[in-house]
Amino acid sequence: MIDHFMYGVPDLEDGLRWAEATFGVTPVRGGSHPSLGTCNALLSFGSTYLEIIAPDPEQTLTGTFGSRLATLNTGGLITWAARGDLRQIKRTLSDRGIECAGPIPTSRKTPAGQLLEWELLFPRRHLFGGLFPFFIDWLKCEHPSSTSPVAGELRSFVISVPDAENYLDMVSNLASDASLQSGESGLSVDVAVKDRRVTLASNPETLAIQGFT
């Protein structure tokens, strides 16, 4: 099941202004990710959510994921996450020849001081970069889609990949609510916002970030 979409920006304040202009809603600040060099803000798309992620100016960025985000010239979709039983997913991916890092315990504190804890699983050494999801288990946390301001309702999520048949073999049964098409690499999210549609997309620069790994 789709968990969320990661939208990378080089500066969180600029990302907040972009989100407010695009959706007419102010994202909630999520907090910092220790050691990753990142901070985020969140908007709900119904059962999923958008994570706007940026370098954290309060952390040392050298060698972190945040340092890669700082190189972006413009925002865009970087990757996406699916949720489920991480240990079962790891076994499934191992059977398909994909090595994974994790499950990795992860946490952040909200601006209000609440500690959130969850686990992440990162597929590695595959050919799909940010087109391929990472996986998350929120454990006892409330899902962010239910605690973030509602910006709209997800209508479609399309993954475009040159080797669609091979990709489908790898991701089959792990995220069946995503649509797949053969073509130039890209991610596209269509959201119904009041009386209009908003489309979010990747670009070559954001896809090159390749998520956390």
C-alpha positions in Angstrom: 0.0 0.0 0.0 1.3 3.5 -0.8 2.4 5.2 2.4 3.7 8.6 1.2 5.5 10.6 -1.5 8.8 12.3 -0.8 9.1 15.8 -2.4 12.6 17.2 -2.2 13.4 20.9 -2.0 16.7 22.7 -1.3 15.2 25.0 1.4 12.2 24.2 3.6 11.0 27.7 3.9 10.7 28.0 0.1 9.0 24.6 0.1 6.4 25.8 2.6 5.7 28.8 0.4 5.4 26.6 -2.7 3.0 24.2 -0.9 0.8 27.1 0.4 0.6 28.6 -3.1 0.0 25.2 -4.7 -2.6 23.7 -2.3 -3.9 26.7 -0.4 -3.0 24.9 2.9 -0.1 25.4 5.3 1.9 22.2 5.8 2.6 21.1 9.4 6.3 21.1 10.3 7.3 17.6 11.1 10.7 18.2 12.7 14.3 17.1 12.2 15.8 13.7 11.3 18.9 13.2 13.4 22.0 12.3 11.5 20.3 12.5 8.1 20.7 16.2 7.9 17.1 16.8 7.0 13.9 18.4 8.2 10.4 18.1 6.8 6.8 19.3 6.6 3.7 17.3 5.8 0.4 17.5 4.0 -2.3 14.8 3.8 -3.7 13.4 0.6 -6.4 11.3 2.3 -4.9 7.8 3.1 -1.4 9.0 2.0 0.6 12.1 2.5 3.2 14.3 1.0 6.5 14.7 2.8 8.3 17.9 1.8 11.9 17.2 2.8 14.8 19.7 2.9 18.3 20.2 4.3 18.2 21.0 8.0 20.2 24.2 8.7 20.5 23.1 12.4 22.5 20.0 11.5 26.0 19.4 10.0 25.2 18.4 6.4 28.5 16.9 5.3 28.0 13.4 3.9 24.3 13.4 4.7 21.1 13.0 2.7 20.5 16.7 3.4 23.7 17.6 1.6 22.3 16.0 -1.5 19.1 17.9 -1.2 21.0 21.1 -0.9 22.3 20.7 -4.4 18.8 20.8 -6.0 17.9 23.8 -8.1 14.2 23.1 -8.0 11.8 20.8 -6.1 10.3 17.6 -7.3 9.4 14.0 -6.4 12.4 12.0 -5.2 10.9 8.6 -4.4 8.0 7.1 -2.5 7.3 4.7 0.3 5.0 1.7 0.7 3.9 0.3 4.1 3.5 -3.2 5.3 5.2 -6.0 7.3 8.9 -5.1 6.8 10.2 -8.6 7.7 7.9 -10.3 5.2 8.7 -7.7 2.6 12.4 -8.2 3.1 12.0 -12.0 2.6 9.9 -11.4 -0.5 12.5 -9.0 -2.0 15.3 -11.4 -1.1 13.6 -14.2 -3.0 13.5 -11.8 -6.0 17.2 -11.1 -5.7 17.0 -7.7 -4.0 19.1 -7.0 -0.9 17.7 -4.8 1.8 19.0 -2.7 4.6 16.9 -2.9 7.7 14.4 -2.8 9.3 16.1 0.3 10.7 14.6 1.9 13.9 14.0 5.6 13.1 12.7 8.6 15.1 12.2 12.3 15.2 10.8 14.8 17.6 7.9 17.0 16.6 8.1 20.7 17.2 5.8 20.1 20.2 8.4 17.7 21.6 6.5 14.4 20.9 8.9 11.5 20.0 7.8 9.5 17.0 9.4 6.1 16.3 9.0 3.8 13.3 11.0 1.4 11.2 12.3 1.6 7.6 13.5 -0.9 5.0 15.7 0.1 2.1 16.0 -2.1 -1.0 19.5 -1.8 -2.3 21.6 -2.7 -5.4 18.7 -2.6 -7.9 18.5 -0.7 -11.2 15.4 1.5 -10.5 16.7 4.3 -8.2 14.0 6.4 -6.7 11.3 4.8 -8.9 11.5 1.8 -6.5 9.9 2.3 -3.1 11.4 2.1 0.3 9.2 0.6 3.0 7.9 1.8 6.3 6.1 0.4 9.4 4.7 3.2 11.7 4.6 0.8 14.7 2.4 2.5 17.4 2.5 6.0 15.8 -0.6 7.5 14.3 -0.3 7.7 10.5 0.8 11.2 9.4 -2.1 11.2 6.8 -4.5 11.5 9.8 -2.5 14.1 11.7 -1.5 16.5 8.9 -3.5 19.2 7.2 -5.6 17.9 4.3 -4.4 19.4 1.0 -6.5 17.2 -1.4 -7.3 13.6 -2.3 -4.9 11.3 -4.2 -6.4 10.4 -7.6 -3.5 8.6 -9.3 0.1 7.7 -8.9 2.0 6.7 -12.1 5.5 5.2 -12.3 7.1 5.4 -15.7 10.1 3.1 -16.2 11.9 1.9 -19.3 12.0 -1.7 -18.2 8.5 -2.0 -17.0 8.2 -5.8 -17.1 11.3 -6.3 -15.0 10.1 -3.6 -12.5 6.8 -5.3 -12.2 8.4 -8.6 -11.4 10.3 -6.9 -8.5 7.5 -4.8 -7.0 4.5 -7.2 -7.7 2.1 -7.5 -4.7 4.1 -5.0 -2.6 2.3 -1.8 -3.8 -0.6 -2.7 -6.0 -2.2 0.7 -5.8 0.5 2.3 -8.0 0.1 2.4 -11.8 2.9 1.4 -14.1 3.7 2.5 -17.6 6.6 1.9 -20.0 8.6 5.0 -20.9 11.1 7.5 -19.7 11.9 7.3 -16.0 9.6 9.4 -13.9 7.1 9.7 -11.0 3.7 11.5 -11.3 1.1 12.1 -8.6 -2.3 13.6 -9.4 -4.2 15.2 -6.6 -7.8 16.6 -6.5 -7.6 20.0 -4.8 -11.1 21.5 -4.3 -12.3 22.2 -7.9 -9.0 21.6 -9.7 -6.2 19.0 -10.1 -2.6 19.4 -9.1 0.1 17.2 -10.6 3.4 16.7 -8.9 6.3 15.1 -10.8 9.9 14.1 -10.6 12.6 15.6 -12.8 16.0 14.2 -13.7 17.7 16.1 -10.9 15.4 14.9 -8.2 15.4 11.3 -9.4 19.2 11.4 -9.3 19.0 11.9 -5.5 17.7 8.3 -5.2 16.1 8.6 -1.8 18.0 8.1 1.5 20.4 5.4 0.3 
